[in-house]
């Protein structure tokens, strides 16, 4: 049986792997955006963005969230260790991604004239949508291969498949944009999808999955659960998109388009750059939690372990953001975006509460509690809209940062009470201690950032960062044997 230290080490191993992947993906996205901006100009960026966002919306609607929901089924089968059961689930998964992918492609083809008029105000892009429709099928097939790798917990293959697709996509699109300009956008989207599929298919083939005959009745019986859970995930995602859209409309009507731009930029920093920690942590966490979800005691242990690691990693990163927020905004955007810094400061505080709620909320997915998951997210989206509207109405952009923090405080209480009542969950004493200590350091860093102006603030902020970092290293050493691992690694190299 794995020891607690083994479990902590597995969390850190997966986090380090996918943390690196996320950093590379962000760098690739920045480089791609730069090339699009230079080679295609604002018009090209607009066309590419509208085409991908429109087909992305249809893909999310017709994909039934299989890319998330099926991970649970594959993980459970893998944990059971029955090769026939694993083969059955993978076969059903592969059939479902073909069905849902074809559905998305056909729906896009049928709606292409309407999509062109709705998106661009004319029918000139009808054929563009028809050609791009094939990418919905290809992307869904890629998603199925990624689910296989994630559910079977083949982390290195999954990381390599992610990087291969991103790098290949960058290499192929830049020459297309250079030689063909705006006419290279549609081929670039399609070829990127094919290359991503090729990478995911190559690494998925390395996983030995046996082949067994699966009847239509078995496909329906096993697929029904995946589709039901996936539909709830998709529906929740659509509601969240709708809420986000309404918030932007409210900001535009109450304030200005400039304020919408600042809002977008601020949360791109919070969710895109700080949020990559959650992406890195969740890749292996979800299948691991799904594998033990039937056991409330084991689930509780794993959630606490994951929350502890999240708090220990996140706190020093948040303090760095609080120290250098002005420089970060200028580096990523320009000095014109400085008004967004107060919003980012408050939102950064909220990320700490998000870490706790995020670790718990995955339990609903892992349990396959589709209705509970949906109603939980629906309630959360209701007060997200309420808090954001009130926050901006009374305090502008800063109010949006405050509302972000309040949302995750309420959400943490909400998921904690639900999981406590239904699944006997509770935070351990160690988890609470880590949360309190690191959060107090983040709060002090926030207070210093707000109250002390100029270069005087850097000394106390640096001391707070070092305190948080040293505490994290000490606690990680307790759980991982971090110092001994580093020593053994150095000795091995020598």
N, C-alpha and C positions, 0 to 999 in steps of 0.2 A: 504494500500500500504506500502511495506517495506521502512523504512527510510534509509538514507545513512549509519547511524551507524549500523543498522541491517545487511546491505550488507557487511560492513567491518568485523563485528563480524562473519558472515558466512564464509568469506574468512579465517579468523584466525582459526576458529573452524575446518574447513576441513584441513587446513595446519597442525595444531597441531596433528590431528588424523593420517594423512598419513605421516607426518614427522616421527612420532614414528614408524609407520609400515615400512618405508624405512630403518630406523636405524636397526630395528630388522632383516629385510631381509638381510641387508649387513652383520650383525654379523653372521647370519645363513650361508650365502655364504662363509664367512671366515672360519667358523668351518668346513663346508662341504669340502672345498678345503684342509684344513689341514688334515682331516681324509683320503681323497683320496690320498693325498701325502704320508701319513704314511703307509696306508694299501695297496695301489696299486702301489705306486712308480711313477716315471716319466712316465713309459710306460702306466700305467693305466690312469694317467691324460691325456696323449695324446690320448689314445683310446676313453675315455669318451668325451673329447673335440671334436674330429673329428666326432664321431657319432652324437652328439647333434647339432653341428654347421651345418653339412650336412643336416640333417632332418629339422633343423630350417630354412635353406635357402629354402627348398622345401615348408615348411609350410607357409613361408612369400609369396612365389610365388603363391601358390594355395589358400591361405586364403583370398585373395582380400581385405585385410585391413579392414575386417568387424569389427574387434575389436575396431577400431577407428571410421570408418565412420558411423556405425549404432548407435553410442551414440547420434549423432545429431538427428536422426529420432525418437529415443525413447524419448529424451529430449523434442522435439517439441510436440510429442503426449501427454506427461505427462503435459506439460505447458498448453495445450489446455483443459485438464480436462475431455475429453470425454472417458469414460471407453471402449466403443466399438472400438474407434480409437486406444487406447493403446493395446487392445487385438489383433487387426489386425496387428499392427507393430511387436509385440512380436511373434506372430505366424509365420509371414514371416521371422523374424530373426531366429527363431528356425529351420525352414526349410532350410534356407540358410547355417547355420553352419553345418547341416548334409550333405548337398550337397558338400560344399567346403571341409569339413573334409574328406569325402569319396574320393573326388578327390585327395587330398594329399596322403591319404593312398594307393590308387590304383596306383598312379604314382610312389610312392616309391617302391612298390612291383614289378612293371614292370621294373623299372630301377635298381633294387637292384644289379644284377651282375655288371652292368656298374659303379654304385656308389662305390661298393667295390673296383674295380680295380682302379678307378679314385682317391679314397680317400686313400687307403692303398697299392695300387700297386699289389694286388692279389685278388682272388675271395673268400678268407677265411671268409669274413665278409658279404657274400650275405645273409645268414640266419639271421644274426644280424639285417640287414636293414629291412628284411621282418617282423621280430618280432616287431621291433621298429616302423614300419609303423603305427601300431594301435595307437601309442601315438599322431600322427598327428590328427586323428579323435577325440580322447579324449580331446586333448588340444584345438581344435576348439570348441567343445561342452562347455568346461569350459569358453572359451572366450565369448561365447554367454550368459552364465549366468552372467559373470562379466559385460557385456554391459548392461544387464537388471538392475543390481544393480546400476551401475554408471548413466545410463540414467534416472532412477527413483529417483536418488539422495538418495539412502539408504546407507549413508556413513558408518555407524557403521557396517552394514552387509557386505559391501564391504571390509572394513578393516579386519573384523574377517575372512572372506573367504580367503583373501590374507595370513594372518598369519597362519590360519589352514593348508593350503596347504603347506606352507614353512616348518612349524614345523613338520608336519606329514611326509613330504618327507625326512627330515633330520633323523627322528627317524627310518624310515624303511630302508634307504639306508646303514647306518653305520653297522648294523648287517649283512646285505647281503655282504658288502665288507669284513667284518671281517671273515665270515665263508666260503665264496665262492671265494674271491679274484677277479680276472679278470672276472670270469664267473658270478659274481654278477652285472656287469655293466648294461647289457641289462635288466634283471628283475628289477633292481633299477630304470631305466628310465621309464619303463612301469608302475610299481607300484606307482611311484611318480605322474605320470599323472593321474592315477585312483584316488588317494587320493585327488589331487587338484580338480578333477571333483566332487568328493563326497562332499568336503567342499563347493564349489561354488553352487552345486545343493541344499544342505541343506539350505543355507541362501537365495537363490533365491526363494525357496518354501515358505518362510515367507512373500513374497510380493504377495498380493492378485491380481492375474491377471485373469480376466474372460476368458471363452472359447467361441469363436464364429466360425462358419464355414467360411473358406476362400478359394475361388476358385483359380484355377491355374492362371487364368487371373489376379486376384488381387495380387497373389504372384509375378507374373512377373512385374506388374505395380509398386508395391511398392519396390520390390527387385532390380529393374533396377537401381534406384537412389543410393541405398546402394552399389551395386556392382560397379557402375561407379566411384563414389567417392572413394571407397575402392581400386579399381584398380589403380587410379591415385596415391593414397597414397603408395601402394605397389611398383608401378613403380618408384616413387621418392625415396623410400627406397632402391630399387635395385641399382639405379644410385649412391646414396650416398655410398653404400657398395662398388661399383665398384671404385669410386673415392678414398675411403679409401685404397682399395687394391693397386691401382696404386701408391699412395703416399708411401706405405710401400715398394713396389717393387723399387721405385726410391731411397728411403733411403738405401735399401739393396745394390743396384748396385752402388750408388754414395759413400756411406759410408761403413757400415758393418751391420751384423746381430745384433751385440751388440747395435748399434745405433737404430735399429728397436725395440729392447727390451726396451731401455730407452724411446723411443717415446711412446710405448704402456703403459709403467708404468706411465709416466707423465700424459697422458690423462685419464688413469684410475682414477688418483687422482682428476683431474679437473672435468671430467664428472660423475664419480661414486660417489664421496664424496661431492663435492660442488654441483654437478648437482642434488643430491637428493632433494634439495630445489625446483627445477622446477617440479620434479615428484610429490612432496607433494602439491605444489600449483595448478598443472594442473588437478588433479583428479576431483575436483568439479567445477573448472573454466570452462572447456570445455562444460559440460552439461548446466551450468548456462548461458553461452554466447550463446549457441545454442538456448536456450529457448527464448532469446530476440533478436536474430540476425536479425529478420525482421524489427526491429526498430533501425535506425541508432543512434538516440539520446541515447537510453538506452544502446546500445552496447558501445558507446563512454564512457558513465559513468562507466560501468563495467570494461572496459579495463583500464581506468585511475586508478580506485580503485585497480585493480589487480597489475598494474605496481608499484603503490606507496607502496603497501605491500611488493612486491618483492624487491624493492630497500632498504626498511627499514630493512628487514630481512637479505638480502644478504650482505650488506656493512660490518657490524661487523664480519660476518663469513669470508669474504675475508681478512679482516685485520688480523684476527687470523691466517689464512693460511700464510699471508706474514710474520707475527712475527715468527711462529714456523715451517716454511717450511722445514728446514733442519731436525728437529726432526721428523716431519711427514713422510718424505721420509725414514729416517732410521727405524722408527717404522714399517711402512708398508712393507718396502723392506729390504734394508741394506745400509751400507755406500758406497757400489759400485754404488749406484744409485744417489749419490749426484750431478753428472753432469747435472741431469735433472732439478735442482731447478730453474735455470734462465728461462727455458722454462715455468715452472709452474707459475712463478711470472708474466710473460707477459700474459699468458693465463688467469690467475685469473683476470687481468684487463679487458680482453675481456668478462668475464662472466657478467660484469655490463651492457655492451651493449647488450649482449644476453638477459638479463632480459627484456629490453625494446622491442626488436624485437620479442621475444617470446610472449609477451602479445598481440602484434598486429597481428602476423601471425596466431594465432588461429581463427581470424575473418574469414579468407578465408575458413577454414574448417567449421566453424559454419554457414556460409552463403551457404554452399554447392556449392561453386564456384570451381568445380573440375578442369577445364582447367586452370583457373587463378592460383590455388594452384600449379598445375604441372609445369607450365612455370615459376612461381616464384621460385620454388625449383630447377628447371633445371638450370636457370641462376645462382643461388647461388652456385650450385655444380661446375659450370664452373670456377668461380673465386676462389672457395675453392681449386681446383686443381692447378690453376695458382699461387695463393699466396703461397701455401705450397711448391710447387716445387721451386719457386724463393726464398722463405725464407730459405729453407734448403740448396739450392745451394750456397747462398752467406753467410749465417750466422749460418749454422748448426742447432743444436737443439734449440738454442735460437731464430733463425729465424722462427722456427715452432710456437713458442709461440707468436712472434710478428704477424705472419700471422693469427693466430687464432683471435687475437684482431682486426686486420684490416678487416678480414672477417665479424665480427659482427658489426663493425662500418658501413661498406658498406651495410650490410644486413638490419640494422636498418633504414638507409636512404631509402633503396629500398622499404621495406614494408610500411614505413610511407608515402612515396609519392604515392604509389599505393592505400593505404587505404584512404588517404586524397582525392585523385581525385575521386575514385569510391564510397566511402561510407561516405564522409564528416568528416572523423576522424581527430582529432587533440589532442595533449597533453594539459592538463589543466595547468594553472599557478602553482598550488600546486605540480603537478607531476614533472614539470621542475625544480622547486626550490629544491625538495627533491633529484632529480637526481644530480643536480649540486653540492649541498652541500656534499652529501655522496661520490660522485665520487672524489671530491677534496681531501677528507680525505683518500680515497683509493690510490690516486695518491701520496699524501705525504707519506703514509706508504710504497709505492713501492720505492720511492726515498730514504727514510731512509734505507730500506732493502738493496738497491744496494750500496749506498755510504758509509754507516757506518758499519764497521766490528766489530766483537767481541761483548762483553756484553754491550758496550755503546749504542747499538741501541735499547735495550729493554725498556729503560725508555721512549724515545719519541714515540716508537711504542705502548706502553701501554697507554700513554696519548691519542694518536690518536684513539685507540680502545675504550677507555672510552668516548671520545667525540662522536664517532659514535654511541655507544650503548645508551648514554643518549639522544642524538638527536632522535634516533629511538623510545625510550620509550616515549619521550615527544610527538612525532607526532602520535604514536599509541594511546596514551591516548586521544589525540584530536579526533581521529576517532572512537575509541572503548569504551571510558570511561574506559581505562585499570586499572587505579588506583582504581576507585570505584568498578570495578569487583573483584579485588583482596581483597579489604576490605570486600565486601559482602561475598566473599567466606570464608574468615577467620572468620567472624562473624557467618556464618552458621555452621562452624565446632565447634565453641565454644558452 
